């Protein structure tokens, strides 16, 4: 087995009531004037009451212009706002978009160059501003990963910044913060978390540690997501989803993700489809193509889903794909790309763009050709 490096936030606080420890942490780090990075939906929902109680509204700035997908220009606006005030920390409260924008804002505070100069792997050289991530969705896992993915609407592309300096100093995964999450976001972010767990488990860079995290995440999410979607105030389901998403984030933050994400990037960059929806829609179709490369691992996924260990590999693999289709239907994920008004004639250019996402495709268990990728898009259409 090759040497595996394991990354996470410096500190993790999890479980019901974890958010109550924010005040003590801020005091211990002498953070007195943080900037809160969030979106207007979270601000209206009342979730910020937990934060303002800990920080005090007079000492806190709020940037709430976070869009559904993190955009380059919004990062620049947030970083400028940070730089024009006397803030001494960044607190992200929201989904992956808020967390990714907060990560980049914290890095930009001590970066003299442009945001564009940070795209790629290992381009960030330092971060001097404390960074706290508090997710309000159970899905992205961004609170424990070293990645920020930004959309460039002008270029119609998604671009990534990969650096261990993006890992938060503290991540607080407190299930009560997800109670106000709308059902559609619960669904998309929840299936996104399942994608993270599955792709981490099938990754060429999986390790025994990420395998253990990923399989437990799968079990939690496949059982809890329908319950959290059907009854949003089901605290037990919300806690399982929060834990499952965190475990999945730890798994893929170290093992990586594969073709589902690689094919989802062009959809988000070109058509502004949410990351969770595009991942969820593509997942069963990528799994169908991948299964021949690692069918034994599909049997492990089937067992994590609660299927009989007596199933042969092919039956188990087919059952996994059936369960994924059923889950997406149950939580009302769009049935196909056609439902998202994507022109069929765009599929070849989407395939070419996805083929260029080499950073992710190298993790995929099956080597995919341009024709393979086009075939996945066509199956999902």
N, C-alpha and C positions, 0 to 999 in steps of 0.2 A: 504494500500500500504506500503511495507517495506521501510525503510530508504535507500535513494540512494545517493551515493557519486559521485560528478562530477569532472573529471580530464581533464586538457588540458595543452598545453604549457603555460608558465607563461605569455607570450605576443604573440598576433597574429597580423600580418599585412597582409591584403588581398586586392585584387583588382589590376587592371592595374596600373603599376607604383609603386607598393609596394616595389619592389626591390630597388628602388632609395633611400629608407630610410635606407639601410644597413649601409652606411658610418656614418650617425649620430648615429646609435645605437652603432657601434663599438667604436666611440669616447666617447660616454656617459659611456660606460663600461670599457674604457681604454684598449681595446683589440687591441694590436699593431702587434702581430706576430701570427696570427691564422694558423692552419693547415686545408687546404681544402681537404675534402674527397670526391672523385668522381670516375667516370670510364672513360676509354679512349674514349668511344663514346660521352659522354657529353663534354669532353675536345676538341674533334675534331669538335663538332657541332658549336662552337662559343658561346655557352650559358655562358661560364665562363667570357666572356667580361664584363658582368654586375658586376661580383664579383671583378675581378681584377681592374676595374675602381674605385670601392669603397674602396678596401683594398690597392692596390698598389702591383705590382708583387715583388718588392724587399723585402717586409715585410711578404710575404706569402709563406708557404710551401704547396706543392701539393702531395697528395697520390692518384694516379689514378689507382691502381691495383684492384679496386672493380669488382668482377665478377657478372654475372647475378643473382646468388643467394648468399646471404652473408654466408661465410664459416668461420669456427672456426680459421683455420690457417691464413686467411687473416686478421681477427681481431687482432690476435697476432702480425702479421707483422706491421700493422698500429699502434698498441699501442707501439711497440718497436720504430718505426720511431718517434712517438710523444715524447717518453721518451728520445730519443737521441738528441733532438733539443730543442731550447729555445722557444717553442710555448706557447701561453697563452690563447688559445681558440680553439674550433673545429667548423668548418662550413661544414655541409653536403650539397652537391649540386648533386642531382640525384634522382633516384627512391628509392624504399624501401630498396634495398640492401645497397646503400651508406649511407642512414640515419641510418639503424640499425648498420652498422659497426661503424659509427661516434658515435652513442650513447654508444656503448660498449667501444670505445677508450677513450671517455671522462671519463667514469667510471673507467676504468683500470688505468688511470693516478694517482689515489689516492688509488688504491687497492693493497695491498701487497700480496695477495694470487693469485691463478691461475684463469684463465677465467672459467674453469670448476666448480669452487666452487661457481660461481654466478648463475648457472642454477637453475631454480625453481622460486618460488614466495617469494619476500621479502628478498632475500639474499644480495642485494646491501645495504651497510650501509651509503654511502656518495658519493657525487660527488663535487669536488672542481673546476672543469674546466668549463668555460662557453661553452654552446652548442647551436648552431644555426642550424636550419634545413630549407633547401630551396628545395622543391620538383620540379623536372623537368618532372614528370609524374602526371597525374590526376588519382590516383588509390589507393595507399597503405594506405594513411592516417597516416603513421608512424610519421609524423611531430607533431602529437598531441596525440600520444598514449604512454603508459608506458611499452611497450613491444618491445623486439628485438628477432627475430627468426633467429637462425643460423643453417646452415647445417654442419653436420659432415660427410664428404665424406667417411672416413674410416669406420665409424660405419653405414653408410647409414641411418642416422637418422637426424631429425630436432629437435632442442632443443631450449627452450625458457628461456629468462630472463625477469622477470616481476617485476618492481619496479617503484615507482613514481620518483626516481632519474633519470630515463631514459627520463622523460618529458623534452623537450628542454626549454631553457630559452626564446627563440624567434623562432617562425615559420613564415616564409615569404611565403605566397601562392600568387604568382604573375603569372597570366596566360601567360604572354609573355615568361616565362621560359619553357613552354611546347610546344612552336611552332615548335621546332626542333625534337620533339618526333616522332620516326618512326611509320608508321601506325600500324604495328603489335604490338608494345608496347602500342600505344594508345588504341587498341582494348582490349588487355589482361588486362592492368591496369584499363581500364574503366569498364569492366565487373567485375573486382575484387572489384572496389568501389561499384558497384551495389550489389554485394554479401554482402559487409560490411553493407550496409543500410538495406537490407532485413533480414539478420541474426540478426542484432541488433533489428529490429522491432519484430521479432518472438522470441527473446530471453526470457528465463524465468526471466531474470533480467532487462528487459526493464522498463523504467520509462516514465512519461509524457514528460520529457525533451528530452530523447533519441528518443521517438516516433516522436516528432515534427521535430527533426533533420533528422531522417531517412526517413520520408515520403517526406520531401522537397528534400532530396538528390535523392530519387528514381525518382521524377518528373523531376528534372534537368537532370539526367544521361540518362534516357530512351529516352529523346528527343534530347539531345545534342550529345550523343556518335556517332550515325550514321553520323551526320553532321561533327563532328571533324575528323572522320575516312575518310569520302569521300573527304573532303576539309580541309587539315591540317592547312591552314592559315586562317580558319574561326575564327576570334578573338572572336566573340560572343559565338560560341560553345565552344571554349577553355576556356573562362571565366566561362561559366556554368559548364563545366566539373571540372575545378579547385575548384569552390565553392561546387559542388556536392560531390566531393571526400573529401573535408575538412569536410563538414557536416557529411558524412558517417563515417569518421574517428573519429569525436567527438562522434558519436552515438555508434559505436562498441567499442571505447576505454573505454566506461563506462558501456554499456549493455553486451558486449562480443559478440563473434561469436559462431557458433555451428557446426553442423555435416559436412557442406561443407568444412570448414577448417580442421576439424579433419580427414576427408577422403583424403584431399589434401596433408597433411603432409607426409604420406608415399610415395606418388608419387614423391614429390620433393626430399625427402631424398634418395630414392632408385634409381630413374631414372633421377634426375636432371632436371625435367620438371619445367618450370617457375611457380611460385606461382599463377600468374594471369591466366595462361592457365588452370592449373589443377582446380582452383576454378570455372572458367567459364564453363568448361566441365562438372563438377559435379553438378552445381547449379540446373538445371531443374530436375534432377533425385532425388536429395535430397528433393526438393520442392514437388515432387509427393508423396513421402513417408510421409512428414511432414504435408500435408494439412489436414488430418483427425484429427490432434491434435489441430488445431487452425484455422479452416476454416473461422471463422468470420474475422480474421486478414488478410486472403487472399483477402477478399472483400475490405478491406482498401487499400491493395497494388494495387488492380485492379483500384481503384479510383485514386490513386497516378499516375498510368500509363495512366490515361485519359479515362478509360473505364466507361461505364454508371453505375451510382449508383443504377439503377433499376435492375441490374443482381442479381439473387439469388446467395447464397454463393457458391454452387457447380459450377455454370456456371462461376462465377467470378474467382474461383480458377483455373479452367481449362483454362480460357482465360489468366491468368497470366503465367501459364506454357507454353502455346503456344507462348506468346510474348517473353519469355526468349529464347526458342528454336530459334525463328525467329531472335532475336537480335544477337545471337551467330553465326547464319548462315550469317547474313548480314555483320558482321565484320570478317568473316573468321576464327573463332575459330575452331580448329580441331573437327571433327564430333564425335569422340569417342576415347576410350583408344586404340583401335586397330590401329588407325591412328598414334599413338605415339609409336608403336612397343612394347607395353607392353604385355608380354606373358599371355595368358589366365590362364595358370596353376598357375600364381602368385597371382591370385585374393584372394584365401583363406588366404594366409599369409598376404596380404595387409589388409584384413578385421580384422585379429587378431591384427595387429599393430595399426590400426585406433581405435579399441575398447579400446586400452590403453591410448588414448588421453582424459583422463577423465576431464581435466581442461576445455576443450571445449564442450564435450558431455553433461556436466551437464547444459550447457546453452540451449541446444536444446529443442524445445517444445515437441518433442516426444522422449520417452525413446527407444533407439535402441539396439536390440540384435545383437549378432554376425551374425546371419542369415539375419537380416535386412540390416546390412552393406554390407554383401556379395551380397545381392540382388541389392543394389544400384550400386556396382561396375559392376555387371553383366549387369544391364540395361545400364550403361554407356559404356560397352565394344562394 
